[in-house]
Amino acid sequence: MTKIKQLKLLNTDTVIDFLEHMQSIENFEPWELELMAEMIQVKRIKKEKSF
């Protein structure tokens, strides 16, 4: 299974949106998108409460 298909299964819309945006700017080869998908690290951080 490709990294992009794995991302779709994980429902990481932000990453998918990013890759689709990159593809709209430049016509990347499928292997290039795969490489980008492998390099992306999604980190979730909690927003601090302001006082």
N, C-alpha and C positions, 0 to 999 in steps of 0.2 A: 504494500500500500504506500502510495506517495505521501510525502509530508503535507502537501496541500490538501489531499483527501482526508488525512488525519485531522488537520486543522478544522476542516468543515464538520467532521464528526464531533469535534470538541466544541463546536459552535463559537469559535473565536471570531466573531464578526469583525472586530477591529483589524485583526491581522488580514483577514480575507479582503476587507475593504482596501487596506493598504496595498496588497499585492495587485488587486484589480486596478487601483489608481496608478501604480507603477507601470502596469501593462498598457494603460491608456496613454501614458507619456511616451513610452518607448516600446517597440515591439520586441519583447524579450523572448528568447527561446525557452521552451518548457524546462530545460535543465537549469537555466538561469533563475527562473522563478523558484524551482525546487531548492536551489542553493540559498536564495534569499530567505525562503521559508525555514530552512534549517538554522539560519543565523539569528532569526528573530527570537527574542526572549520576552515573554509576556510576564510582567510583574504587576501584581495587584497590591496597592498600598491603601491603607486606611487614611481617610481624611481626618486630620486632627480637629478636635472641637475648639472653637475660639471662645474665649471668655469675655 
